Each structure stands twice: as C-alpha cells, then as structure tokens.
Amino acid sequence: MILSYLLSGNFTAALINLFVLAFVVFAINPVHEFAHAFAAYKLGDNTAKNAGRLTLNPLASFDLFGTLMFLLVGIGWAKPVPINPRNFTKTSFKTGTVITAAAGPLSNLIVALISAFAAVAVYKFGGVNTTTEYIILAFKLLMQINIMLAVFNLIPIPPLDGSRIAAGLLPDRIYMKIFRYDGMIRNGLMGFMLLAMILNRFGIDLFYPIRWVEGWVATGFIDLAKLVFAVN
C-alpha cells in the first residue's frame, strides 16, 4: 500500500501508512500476542508468563522477517507466544487450544472495530478538512490492517492461529496427519510470502482473497459505526 501511494505521488498518505504500520508492529502485534498469553495464563498454563511473554513490551514480540512482510506486502506477524496445552487446568486440551488460538485474531477484530468507530466519530464531530481526512485515513488503515491480520491468522495452516483452532476441532487422527507435515507447511508458507513479495512488485496480489474478505468486514464495521453515530 505504501508503494502505491508513493507511485501516485501521495507522499503524505504514504507517511501515514508507514506510521500506521509502525503502530501495528510496536503496539498491535504485542496486544495480539499478549491476548494469546493471557488466555493461556487464565486457563492454567504459565509457559508464556515464565518465558516473559505475558507482556505488552513490543521488543518481546518483535520478528524481523514478519515486520518486513508488513512493509512489503501489508501482512506480517510477530514472534509466537509459547503455549503448552497440557498445562491447562480449567478446561480440556482441545477447548483450551481453541480459546488461546482465537484470542489473538479476536483482539485484532476488536481493535479494528474501535478504529472504525473512531474514524466515523472524527468525521461526525470534526467535520471535513485536510486534517480530519488524514486522521480518518489513519484509523481506516488501522482497521483494514487489523482485519487482514485476523483473517490471515485464521487460515488453518501452521504456524497460523487457524491451525491451532482447527486442531482443537478436528479428530485426533486427522490432526496428527496434518501436523506430521508441520515443518513442510511452515516452509511452504514462508516461500509463499516471499513469492507474494516478489509478485507484488509486478502488481500481482496473492492476498486478494484476504483483502476481499477484509473489505466486506470493514464495510460492516463502518456501517455499524455510522448507525451508532447516526451518520448517513
């Protein structure tokens, strides 16, 4: 997205996009990982807490390659939180796995919804001028990125959160077959991300399906915010 703004000559929008991405990396990603750690901690697993990951410190969740993907293709990740489902004392292995895995994407959707409400609130109470237009753009970008992160992480392939949600829902027999190839799938995902980065330079967006879902969810969030604030 940054590149498209630069090519169109909209340098202010490009800077806003860069600022929002930096905010996501150093503020939102830690919230995502903290949500995983907190959910596991509440269910009886202290693995993340003992590893120093029950924290909002951005350095604890910083991942260089994942951050580069944010800058180059608009979708990335943070350093995963270590969780041991065998330590769950307040729920079953499978239920705890689903809850802790879903906590991260849920935190992104909550941030996205708050961002949508903030964008509409600025429009309603701030009027339309250059300053409010850029503030609204920032909130909308924050909403879009968080929705894309939620959708991306819900894809049921390792190491994404969706794989752990699927693991908690699938029969053990199928689960074990899938995770037998965990390493190969992870390497395949890394290769896909690199391919997406390269093709993105030629205007080919491999993440179009995710962006389509993001647009559908974002429209719903904005419409809900407009309904609440009585904005046409």
GIHU-V382947 format. One record per residue. N is the residue number from 0. RES is the residue in one small letter. PSI is psi in radians with two decimals (NA if undefined). OMEGA is omega as a letter, one per 30 degrees, with the letter a starting at -180 (NA if undefined). D_LAST is the distance of its C-alpha to the last C-alpha in Angstrom with 1 decimal. Layout:
# GIHU-V382947
N|RES|PSI|OMEGA|D_LAST / N|RES|PSI|OMEGA|D_LAST
This chain:
# GIHU-V382947
0|m|-0.65|l|27.9 / 1|i|-0.77|a|29.8 / 2|l|-0.70|a|32.1 / 3|s|-0.67|l|29.5 / 4|y|-0.71|l|28.1 / 5|l|-0.75|a|31.7 / 6|l|-0.51|l|32.6 / 7|s|-0.09|l|29.7 / 8|g|0.12|a|30.9 / 9|n|1.39|a|27.8 / 10|f|-0.55|l|30.0 / 11|t|-0.78|l|27.6 / 12|a|-0.65|l|25.2 / 13|a|-0.72|l|28.4 / 14|l|-0.69|l|29.5 / 15|i|-0.74|l|26.2 / 16|n|-0.75|l|26.5 / 17|l|-0.73|l|30.1 / 18|f|-0.76|a|29.2 / 19|v|-0.74|l|26.7 / 20|l|-0.71|l|29.4 / 21|a|-0.68|l|32.0 / 22|f|-0.70|l|29.8 / 23|v|-0.80|a|29.5 / 24|v|-0.76|a|33.3 / 25|f|-0.11|l|34.4 / 26|a|-0.78|a|31.9 / 27|i|-0.77|l|30.0 / 28|n|-0.76|l|33.0 / 29|p|-0.60|l|35.1 / 30|v|-0.75|l|32.6 / 31|h|-0.88|a|32.7 / 32|e|-0.62|l|36.5 / 33|f|-0.65|l|36.7 / 34|a|-0.74|l|34.8 / 35|h|-0.88|a|37.4 / 36|a|-0.74|a|40.2 / 37|f|-0.73|l|38.9 / 38|a|-0.76|l|38.5 / 39|a|-0.73|l|42.0 / 40|y|-0.75|a|43.4 / 41|k|-0.41|l|42.1 / 42|l|0.03|l|43.6 / 43|g|0.00|a|47.0 / 44|d|2.03|a|47.2 / 45|n|0.17|a|48.1 / 46|t|-0.87|a|48.5 / 47|a|-0.71|l|45.5 / 48|k|-0.79|a|46.3 / 49|n|-0.41|l|49.9 / 50|a|0.06|a|48.8 / 51|g|0.38|a|46.8 / 52|r|0.02|l|43.5 / 53|l|1.15|a|42.0 / 54|t|2.76|l|40.5 / 55|l|0.16|l|37.4 / 56|n|2.05|a|39.8 / 57|p|-0.48|a|38.4 / 58|l|-0.48|a|41.9 / 59|a|-0.46|a|42.8 / 60|s|0.11|a|40.2 / 61|f|2.30|l|40.4 / 62|d|2.09|a|41.3 / 63|l|-0.86|a|42.2 / 64|f|-0.73|l|41.8 / 65|g|-0.64|l|38.5 / 66|t|-0.70|l|37.2 / 67|l|-0.65|l|38.4 / 68|m|-0.64|l|36.5 / 69|f|-0.81|a|33.3 / 70|l|-0.59|a|34.1 / 71|l|-0.64|a|35.3 / 72|v|-0.06|l|33.1 / 73|g|-0.03|l|30.2 / 74|i|2.28|a|31.5 / 75|g|-2.73|a|34.3 / 76|w|2.98|l|35.8 / 77|a|3.10|l|37.7 / 78|k|2.17|a|41.2 / 79|p|2.58|l|41.3 / 80|v|2.31|l|42.2 / 81|p|2.24|a|45.5 / 82|i|2.43|l|45.4 / 83|n|1.73|a|48.3 / 84|p|-0.38|l|47.2 / 85|r|-0.29|a|50.9 / 86|n|-0.12|a|50.4 / 87|f|2.23|a|47.7 / 88|t|-0.25|a|49.2 / 89|k|0.07|l|46.3 / 90|t|3.05|l|45.3 / 91|s|2.89|l|46.8 / 92|f|-0.90|a|47.1 / 93|k|-0.79|a|44.6 / 94|t|-0.74|l|42.0 / 95|g|-0.65|l|42.2 / 96|t|-0.77|l|41.9 / 97|v|-0.78|a|38.6 / 98|i|-0.85|a|37.2 / 99|t|-0.63|l|38.2 / 100|a|-0.69|a|37.0 / 101|a|-0.36|a|33.6 / 102|a|-0.66|a|33.1 / 103|g|-1.01|l|32.6 / 104|p|-0.61|l|29.7 / 105|l|-0.69|l|28.1 / 106|s|-0.65|l|28.2 / 107|n|-0.72|l|26.4 / 108|l|-0.62|l|23.6 / 109|i|-0.79|l|23.3 / 110|v|-0.70|l|23.1 / 111|a|-0.75|l|20.5 / 112|l|-0.74|l|18.3 / 113|i|-0.71|l|18.9 / 114|s|-0.70|l|18.2 / 115|a|-0.77|l|14.7 / 116|f|-0.67|l|14.0 / 117|a|-0.73|l|15.8 / 118|a|-0.80|a|13.8 / 119|v|-0.63|l|10.4 / 120|a|-0.73|l|12.5 / 121|v|-0.72|l|14.1 / 122|y|-0.74|a|11.0 / 123|k|-0.78|a|9.9 / 124|f|-0.26|a|13.5 / 125|g|-0.19|a|15.3 / 126|g|-3.01|a|13.6 / 127|v|1.97|l|14.2 / 128|n|3.10|a|17.9 / 129|t|-0.75|a|20.5 / 130|t|-0.88|a|21.0 / 131|t|-0.54|l|17.5 / 132|e|-0.74|a|17.0 / 133|y|-0.59|l|20.1 / 134|i|-0.75|l|19.3 / 135|i|-0.72|l|16.1 / 136|l|-0.76|a|18.3 / 137|a|-0.79|a|20.8 / 138|f|-0.66|l|18.7 / 139|k|-0.69|l|17.3 / 140|l|-0.72|l|21.0 / 141|l|-0.72|l|22.1 / 142|m|-0.84|a|19.8 / 143|q|-0.78|a|21.0 / 144|i|-0.72|a|24.6 / 145|n|-0.64|l|24.7 / 146|i|-0.76|l|23.3 / 147|m|-0.68|l|25.9 / 148|l|-0.74|l|28.5 / 149|a|-0.83|a|27.9 / 150|v|-0.79|a|28.0 / 151|f|-0.79|a|31.0 / 152|n|-0.32|l|32.9 / 153|l|-0.09|l|32.4 / 154|i|2.23|a|34.5 / 155|p|0.98|l|37.7 / 156|i|2.51|l|40.2 / 157|p|2.53|g|42.3 / 158|p|0.36|a|41.6 / 159|l|2.75|a|37.9 / 160|d|-0.57|a|36.7 / 161|g|-0.51|l|36.1 / 162|s|-0.63|l|39.9 / 163|r|-0.56|l|40.6 / 164|i|-0.78|l|38.1 / 165|a|-0.66|l|39.8 / 166|a|-0.59|l|43.2 / 167|g|-0.25|a|42.4 / 168|l|-0.45|a|41.5 / 169|l|2.70|l|44.1 / 170|p|2.59|a|47.7 / 171|d|-0.63|a|50.1 / 172|r|-0.82|l|52.0 / 173|i|-0.71|a|49.0 / 174|y|-0.80|a|47.7 / 175|m|-0.62|l|51.1 / 176|k|-0.74|a|51.3 / 177|i|-0.82|a|48.0 / 178|f|-0.06|l|48.8 / 179|r|-0.48|a|52.3 / 180|y|0.45|a|50.6 / 181|d|-0.85|a|48.4 / 182|g|-0.75|a|49.9 / 183|m|-0.71|a|49.7 / 184|i|-0.73|l|46.0 / 185|r|-0.79|l|45.2 / 186|n|-0.64|l|47.1 / 187|g|-0.67|l|45.3 / 188|l|-0.74|l|41.9 / 189|m|-0.72|l|43.1 / 190|g|-0.68|l|44.4 / 191|f|-0.71|l|41.1 / 192|m|-0.73|l|39.3 / 193|l|-0.71|l|41.8 / 194|l|-0.72|l|41.5 / 195|a|-0.69|l|37.7 / 196|m|-0.76|a|38.3 / 197|i|-0.85|a|40.7 / 198|l|-0.49|l|38.8 / 199|n|-0.53|l|35.7 / 200|r|-0.37|a|37.7 / 201|f|0.26|l|38.0 / 202|g|0.23|l|34.4 / 203|i|2.06|a|35.0 / 204|d|1.80|l|32.5 / 205|l|-0.23|a|34.1 / 206|f|0.29|a|31.2 / 207|y|-0.75|l|28.9 / 208|p|-0.67|l|28.7 / 209|i|-0.72|l|27.6 / 210|r|-0.55|l|25.0 / 211|w|-0.80|l|23.7 / 212|v|-0.72|l|23.5 / 213|e|-0.78|l|21.9 / 214|g|-0.69|l|19.1 / 215|w|-0.79|l|18.6 / 216|v|-0.74|a|18.6 / 217|a|-0.72|l|16.4 / 218|t|-0.72|l|13.6 / 219|g|-0.73|l|14.1 / 220|f|-0.77|l|14.2 / 221|i|-0.74|l|11.0 / 222|d|-0.69|l|9.2 / 223|l|-0.75|l|11.2 / 224|a|-0.71|l|10.5 / 225|k|-0.66|l|6.7 / 226|l|-0.77|a|8.0 / 227|v|-0.75|a|10.7 / 228|f|0.07|l|9.1 / 229|a|0.86|l|6.6 / 230|v|2.30|a|3.8 / 231|n|NA|NA|0.0
